Amino acid sequence: MIAPGEPVARGRPAIAAAWKKAIDGGVKDLSLQTAEVESAGDLACETGIVRLVAKDGTITQARYVVVWKRENGRWKLHRDIWNAEN
């Protein structure tokens, strides 16, 4: 997981800790709006808009890219990055 201004989080424990930090920092909800998905072999790329809602109701949006990787017949999140939308 590559969040803006944060170190890269690798592995389930680090990703869980990163999301806990975001929730503790005020994120109470998020939603994804997928714009496009492309695949080739065992890799797929998803792009879209993520909408983050803070505890005080403030809404921010960001663009995201997720790379999915098929392992043993199951699609798993391989890379996740987002950045603020201007």
C-alpha positions as CSV (number, residue, x, y, z in Angstrom):
1,M,0.0,0.0,0.0
2,I,1.4,3.4,-1.0
3,A,-0.5,6.2,0.7
4,P,0.4,9.8,0.2
5,G,3.1,11.0,2.6
6,E,3.4,7.6,4.3
7,P,6.0,4.9,4.0
8,V,5.2,1.9,1.8
9,A,3.2,-0.7,3.8
10,R,4.1,-4.3,2.8
11,G,2.3,-7.4,4.1
12,R,-0.9,-7.8,5.9
13,P,0.3,-6.6,9.4
14,A,1.8,-3.4,7.9
15,I,-1.3,-2.7,5.8
16,A,-3.6,-3.2,8.7
17,A,-1.5,-0.8,10.8
18,A,-1.6,1.8,8.1
19,W,-5.4,1.6,7.9
20,K,-5.7,1.7,11.7
21,K,-3.6,4.9,11.6
22,A,-5.9,6.4,8.9
23,I,-9.0,5.5,11.0
24,D,-7.5,6.8,14.2
25,G,-6.6,9.9,12.2
26,G,-10.2,10.6,11.3
27,V,-11.2,8.5,8.3
28,K,-14.6,7.0,9.1
29,D,-15.7,5.8,5.6
30,L,-14.5,5.3,2.1
31,S,-16.0,4.3,-1.2
32,L,-14.5,3.4,-4.5
33,Q,-15.8,4.3,-8.0
34,T,-14.0,2.0,-10.5
35,A,-13.4,3.8,-13.8
36,E,-11.5,1.1,-15.7
37,V,-10.2,-2.4,-15.4
38,E,-7.7,-4.1,-17.8
39,S,-6.1,-7.5,-17.5
40,A,-3.3,-9.5,-19.2
41,G,-2.6,-13.0,-18.0
42,D,-2.2,-13.1,-14.2
43,L,-2.2,-9.3,-13.7
44,A,-5.0,-6.8,-13.8
45,C,-5.0,-3.0,-13.3
46,E,-7.9,-1.0,-11.8
47,T,-8.2,2.8,-11.8
48,G,-10.8,5.0,-10.3
49,I,-11.8,7.5,-7.6
50,V,-11.7,6.9,-3.9
51,R,-14.0,9.1,-1.7
52,L,-12.9,9.5,1.9
53,V,-15.2,10.7,4.6
54,A,-13.7,12.1,7.8
55,K,-15.4,11.9,11.3
56,D,-16.3,15.5,11.0
57,G,-18.1,14.9,7.6
58,T,-15.4,16.4,5.5
59,I,-15.2,14.6,2.1
60,T,-12.0,14.3,0.0
61,Q,-11.4,12.5,-3.2
62,A,-8.4,10.9,-4.7
63,R,-7.4,9.0,-7.8
64,Y,-6.3,5.4,-7.3
65,V,-4.5,2.6,-9.1
66,V,-4.7,-1.0,-7.9
67,V,-2.7,-3.9,-9.4
68,W,-4.3,-7.3,-8.9
69,K,-2.3,-10.5,-9.2
70,R,-3.8,-14.0,-9.7
71,E,-2.1,-16.5,-7.4
72,N,-3.3,-20.1,-7.3
73,G,-6.5,-19.1,-9.2
74,R,-7.4,-16.3,-6.7
75,W,-7.1,-12.6,-7.4
76,K,-5.1,-10.8,-4.7
77,L,-4.3,-7.1,-4.2
78,H,-0.7,-6.7,-5.3
79,R,-0.2,-2.9,-5.3
80,D,-2.5,-0.1,-4.1
81,I,-1.6,3.6,-4.5
82,W,-3.6,6.8,-4.5
83,N,-3.0,10.5,-4.6
84,A,-5.1,13.7,-4.0
85,E,-7.3,14.9,-6.8
86,N,-6.7,18.5,-7.9
